Each structure stands twice: as structure tokens, then as C-alpha cells.
């Protein structure tokens, strides 16, 4: 009877990571792309290890004078390091 081969041991250990997801809205008077960039840039000032921003909604706010404000609602994930 042949011996069963043992699975090879990995020389590197996989590290588990946990990510937190928040919602935020970036704004701009220029464009939706600029609104998303402004939201991410502002968030990275207080969050570490920002990984992914998923834009979930785009809209435009129109004030009484007709001025446009582009808004990008997004889900932003960042690595969770604990409290």
C-alpha cells in the first residue's frame, strides 16, 4: 500500500486583515471626479491605510442662484487597527 503524501507546509504565514467601511460624500464645484478626489483626500487626513473607494451615487445640488455642487457618495474602506 502506498503512503499518502503529506501536504507541503507553507513557508510564509498568511496574515488576516480586517477592514472597516464608512460612507462619505465628497463635494466640488468643478466635477464629480473632483468631488470624489476631495472626499478621499480629506478622509486620508484622519484615516490610516485607506484601500478602496467605491462611488455609489453621483448627484448635483443646484442652489437658488443656479450654482452647481457636484456630489459623490462613496463607500471607503480602510484597514482596522483597533481603538
Secondary structure, DSSP 8 states (H G I E B T S, - for coil): ----------SS------EEEEEEEEEESS-HHHHHHHHHHHHTTT-SSEEEEEEEEEEEEE-TT--EEEEEEEEEEEE----
